[in-house]
Amino acid sequence: MTVVTMQQVEGALKKTVGRKGMSDAEIKSLADYVMSFFGYTDEVIDNRLTSGDRDVFYMLEEEGLLTTTQEEVLLKKGKLWRIHYWILKKDQIIRLAKMDEEGVVEKDEQAGVYDQVSDEEWARHKTPESDNTSGHPHGHDETH
């Protein structure tokens, strides 16, 4: 399960509602507010929300940070009951949080060092375990 951090939520909010004039303090407060609903879960049942909460969620849905879904349950009396959920779009939040001000995804400088290593260099440093084609653990032939 993907987990988003408070910093990622704040970063995504800065790239969306922050560009519409929301201050850093307001963004931090909104991030706290959103995470108080979702915490370590992906979805929130709509029945739990007040009308004010729902207004905020609709605004976040317009910004692409939330989406909705519904489930239909058949009750014993034969009645159909619809349950509405709000879903945190974690992948979108993470993507937005990684973007710089021009909308380009920021590159992880430390991971970039591996991009500089040539294929020949990688091949020279392969271990027998990583080049195992015998089907046996650690490349050992059990007949010898």
C-alpha positions as CSV (number, residue, x, y, z in Angstrom):
1,M,0.0,0.0,0.0
2,T,1.3,3.4,-0.9
3,V,1.7,5.8,1.9
4,V,1.8,9.6,1.5
5,T,3.6,11.9,4.0
6,M,2.4,15.2,5.4
7,Q,5.2,16.9,3.4
8,Q,3.9,15.3,0.2
9,V,0.4,16.4,0.8
10,E,1.6,19.9,1.6
11,G,3.7,19.9,-1.6
12,A,0.7,18.8,-3.7
13,L,-1.5,21.4,-2.1
14,K,1.1,24.1,-2.9
15,K,1.1,23.1,-6.6
16,T,-2.7,23.3,-6.7
17,V,-4.5,25.5,-4.3
18,G,-1.3,27.3,-3.4
19,R,-1.2,28.7,-6.9
20,K,-4.6,30.2,-6.4
21,G,-3.5,32.4,-3.5
22,M,-3.6,30.1,-0.4
23,S,-0.8,30.9,2.0
24,D,1.8,28.4,3.4
25,A,0.1,28.5,6.8
26,E,-3.3,27.8,5.2
27,I,-1.8,25.0,3.2
28,K,-0.2,23.4,6.3
29,S,-3.5,23.7,8.1
30,L,-5.4,22.1,5.1
31,A,-2.8,19.3,4.9
32,D,-3.4,18.5,8.6
33,Y,-7.1,18.6,8.1
34,V,-7.0,16.2,5.1
35,M,-4.6,13.8,6.9
36,S,-6.9,13.8,10.0
37,F,-9.5,12.1,7.8
38,F,-7.3,9.7,5.8
39,G,-4.3,9.0,8.1
40,Y,-3.2,5.6,7.0
41,T,-6.2,4.7,5.0
42,D,-7.1,5.3,1.3
43,E,-10.8,6.1,1.7
44,V,-13.3,7.9,3.9
45,I,-17.0,7.1,4.1
46,D,-19.0,10.2,3.0
47,N,-21.5,9.7,5.9
48,R,-18.7,10.8,8.3
49,L,-18.4,14.2,6.8
50,T,-20.2,17.4,7.7
51,S,-21.4,19.7,4.9
52,G,-18.4,21.9,5.5
53,D,-16.1,18.9,5.2
54,R,-17.8,17.9,2.0
55,D,-17.3,21.3,0.5
56,V,-13.5,21.1,1.1
57,F,-13.5,17.6,-0.3
58,Y,-15.3,18.8,-3.5
59,M,-12.7,21.5,-3.9
60,L,-9.9,18.9,-3.5
61,E,-11.6,16.7,-6.0
62,E,-11.6,19.6,-8.5
63,E,-7.9,19.9,-7.9
64,G,-7.4,16.2,-8.7
65,L,-6.4,15.2,-5.2
66,L,-9.5,13.2,-4.3
67,T,-12.0,11.1,-6.2
68,T,-15.2,9.4,-5.2
69,T,-16.7,5.9,-5.6
70,Q,-19.8,4.2,-4.4
71,E,-20.9,0.8,-3.4
72,E,-24.5,-0.6,-3.5
73,V,-25.6,-2.9,-0.8
74,L,-28.9,-4.8,-0.8
75,L,-30.6,-4.6,2.6
76,K,-32.7,-7.4,4.0
77,K,-35.9,-5.5,3.2
78,G,-35.0,-5.6,-0.5
79,K,-34.0,-1.9,-0.5
80,L,-30.8,-0.8,-2.2
81,W,-28.4,1.3,-0.1
82,R,-25.7,3.4,-1.7
83,I,-22.5,4.1,0.3
84,H,-20.3,6.9,-1.0
85,Y,-16.6,7.0,-0.4
86,W,-13.9,9.7,-0.9
87,I,-10.6,8.3,-2.1
88,L,-7.2,10.0,-1.6
89,K,-5.4,10.0,-5.0
90,K,-2.0,9.1,-3.5
91,D,-0.2,8.6,-6.8
92,Q,-1.3,12.1,-8.0
93,I,-0.2,13.6,-4.6
94,I,3.2,12.0,-4.8
95,R,3.6,13.1,-8.5
96,L,2.6,16.7,-7.7
97,A,4.9,16.8,-4.6
98,K,7.9,15.8,-6.8
99,M,7.3,18.6,-9.3
100,D,9.3,21.8,-9.3
101,E,7.7,25.2,-9.9
102,E,7.8,24.8,-13.7
103,G,5.9,21.5,-13.5
104,V,8.9,19.3,-14.2
105,V,9.3,16.2,-12.0
106,E,12.3,16.7,-9.8
107,K,15.0,14.1,-10.2
108,D,16.5,12.3,-7.2
109,E,20.1,13.6,-7.3
110,Q,21.5,10.7,-5.3
111,A,19.8,8.0,-7.4
112,G,21.1,9.8,-10.5
113,V,24.6,8.6,-9.8
114,Y,23.6,5.1,-11.0
115,D,22.5,6.6,-14.4
116,Q,26.1,7.6,-14.9
117,V,27.5,4.0,-14.7
118,S,27.9,2.4,-18.2
119,D,26.4,-1.0,-19.1
120,E,29.9,-2.4,-19.4
121,E,30.7,-1.3,-15.9
122,W,27.6,-2.9,-14.6
123,A,28.4,-6.1,-16.5
124,R,31.9,-6.3,-15.0
125,H,30.5,-6.2,-11.5
126,K,27.8,-8.8,-11.8
127,T,27.9,-11.4,-9.1
128,P,27.3,-15.1,-9.9
129,E,24.1,-14.9,-8.0
130,S,22.7,-12.1,-10.2
131,D,23.6,-14.1,-13.3
132,N,22.1,-17.3,-12.2
133,T,20.6,-19.2,-15.2
134,S,21.0,-22.8,-13.8
135,G,17.7,-22.7,-11.8
136,H,19.5,-23.6,-8.6
137,P,20.0,-21.3,-5.7
138,H,23.3,-19.5,-5.9
139,G,24.0,-21.1,-9.3
140,H,25.4,-24.3,-7.8
141,D,25.1,-27.6,-9.6
142,E,24.0,-30.2,-7.0
143,T,25.5,-33.1,-8.9
144,H,29.2,-32.2,-8.1
